[in-house]
Amino acid sequence: MDPIIEMNGIVKVFPPNVVALDDVSTSFRAGEIHAIVGENGAGKSTLMKVLYGLENRNAGEILYRGQPVHFKEPGEAIASGIGMVHQEILLIPEYTVWQNVVLGMEPVGAWGRIDETRARQQVREKIQEFQFNLEPDALVEDISVAARQKVEILKLLYRDVSILILDEPTAVLTPQEIPQLFSELRRLRDNGHTIIFISHHLEEVLELSDRITVLRKGRKIDTVETHGTTKRELARMMVGREVIFTSLREPKVPGPVVFAIENLTHISPNGRYQLKDVQLEVRQGEIVGMAGVEGNGQLELVNTIMGLMKPSSGKIIVEGKDISHAPILERRRGISFVSQDRSKMGASITASIMENSIMTHHRLNRRFTRWNGRLLNYREARSFTDEVEERFSISMDTREDPFKSLSGGNQQKVILGRELLLDSPFVLLDQPTRGLDVGSIEYVHRQILKMRDENRAVLLISADLDELFRLSDRIVVLHRGQIVANLRTEETNIEAIGILMLEGKEK
């Protein structure tokens, strides 16, 4: 089958001398789902941004339907039938579904006014055509993340695109929402659309795609048929070595309780229980995994532990000290924290990489200051940033570059490095490997297990049940703000935990 898009010899260099793409050639066929995989910083998103007109290439050519093209901006790509859905959802929350979909292409009636009736009808027809379960008049701020992602896709289908580029589309979805997205993508493919799917999750890639292109350090390694490859082989091509997917956790008897929650309750302003009588203990040298469908109180629990929300009642205790009403900095003396929202809670994206690397350290460790904390010790700050870069294999140019210049995965590595190198007895990890590639995930897992070996207490919140079973000594399930199960990992299985997550009890 002739390709619909050919990218030949693509080179992209970011100033002053960072080679993001080095002579990359690949092609995409009409009516296929084509996955692009690679480590963080391998060039996956950059390659698609070059195609979509978000980045200029330094060399190479792009052929679209056999003709050379050079899109200068995304509008030209969309007009030609190519659309891209980014990791960050870019909708207007206060607008309805139909208003977001037609924005910029509104049908107009007399006197140039928007024909709302026709707009609603056009959107409703598109929803029915592609079997998207959406309500045109619903406010975007009131619908789920999965539904918002469908709205992003519908915006492009409304503009008659035939090629959809999806950048990490499952990163914001819960495990229960992913199968529905995959069904819709397969239906689009079967109707003749081409789907280009960027993902870190090899299980998803193997389940969904027809072909897979592997990038490593800006170079193409290979393009393979999905049915002829395996997760282990893809990981080897991505990382350049074998990757271990089985658990490395050895049996260990935990020590005394380090972190405890006693009867923790949080009631929202409208009187709804977001947390109700939560009881939890994490011991020295123990990893406790927390499972739960998103929106069942995980965020409220994290915010309450970290002092961003005040509990209605109950206690939070670290090493015997009640910190329920302690200021945030005081809590940070005993808690390392990795937030699931790296851009809003985990970092300052406009600050430099070095500034983000030493955050919290510069307030708690006198190594980083001079003159009784009044001046920053830049030599120590630079040295520590270099240590984080080396230990966590961060792909970056200089320490002074803004944090936002890093890829999402490399941003996560900086935050992980900063927090795991804090000398704290309790570690709170909220989706710590979200957005990381298989090689980086393996490394982070080893670091988490190392903290367990160092007798730190770890609470791991993750939507990835395989991750929880690989690392956790115990798994607790949070359902509607209550812990409904507390099980030793070897005494349960993924299916049983999945049922508890959805129903709050075993069948």
HELIX and SHEET records of a PDB file:
HELIX    1   1 LYS A   44  TYR A   52  1                                   9    
HELIX    2   2 PRO A   74  ALA A   79  1                                   6    
HELIX    3   3 VAL A   97  VAL A  102  1                                   6    
HELIX    4   4 ALA A  110  GLY A  112  5                                   3    
HELIX    5   5 GLU A  116  GLU A  129  1                                  14    
HELIX    6   6 VAL A  140  ASP A  142  5                                   3    
HELIX    7   7 VAL A  145  TYR A  158  1                                  14    
HELIX    8   8 ILE A  178  ASP A  190  1                                  13    
HELIX    9   9 LEU A  202  LEU A  208  1                                   7    
HELIX   10  10 THR A  226  GLY A  228  5                                   3    
HELIX   11  11 LYS A  231  VAL A  239  1                                   9    
HELIX   12  12 GLN A  298  ILE A  305  1                                   8    
HELIX   13  13 ILE A  328  ARG A  332  1                                   5    
HELIX   14  14 ARG A  342  GLY A  346  3                                   5    
HELIX   15  15 ILE A  353  ILE A  358  1                                   6    
HELIX   16  16 HIS A  361  LEU A  364  1                                   4    
HELIX   17  17 ARG A  366  PHE A  368  5                                   3    
HELIX   18  18 TYR A  378  ARG A  391  1                                  14    
HELIX   19  19 PHE A  403  SER A  405  5                                   3    
HELIX   20  20 GLY A  408  LEU A  420  1                                  13    
HELIX   21  21 VAL A  438  ASP A  453  1                                  16    
HELIX   22  22 LEU A  465  LEU A  471  1                                   7    
HELIX   23  23 THR A  489  GLU A  491  5                                   3    
HELIX   24  24 ILE A  494  GLU A  503  1                                  10    
SHEET    1   A 4 VAL A  18  ARG A  29  0                                        
SHEET    2   A 4 PRO A   3  PHE A  14 -1                                        
SHEET    3   A 4 ALA A  59  TYR A  64 -1                                        
SHEET    4   A 4 GLN A  67  VAL A  69 -1                                        
SHEET    1   B 6 ILE A  82  VAL A  85  0                                        
SHEET    2   B 6 ILE A 163  ASP A 167  1                                        
SHEET    3   B 6 THR A 194  ILE A 198  1                                        
SHEET    4   B 6 ILE A  33  GLY A  38  1                                        
SHEET    5   B 6 ARG A 211  ARG A 216  1                                        
SHEET    6   B 6 ARG A 219  GLU A 225 -1                                        
SHEET    1   C 4 TYR A 273  ARG A 283  0                                        
SHEET    2   C 4 VAL A 257  ILE A 267 -1                                        
SHEET    3   C 4 SER A 313  VAL A 318 -1                                        
SHEET    4   C 4 LYS A 321  ASP A 322 -1                                        
SHEET    1   D 6 ILE A 335  VAL A 338  0                                        
SHEET    2   D 6 PHE A 426  ASP A 430  1                                        
SHEET    3   D 6 ALA A 457  ILE A 461  1                                        
SHEET    4   D 6 ILE A 287  ALA A 291  1                                        
SHEET    5   D 6 ARG A 474  HIS A 479  1                                        
SHEET    6   D 6 GLN A 482  ARG A 488 -1                                        
SHEET    1   E 2 THR A 369  ARG A 370  0                                        
SHEET    2   E 2 LEU A 375  LEU A 376 -1                                        
END                                                                             
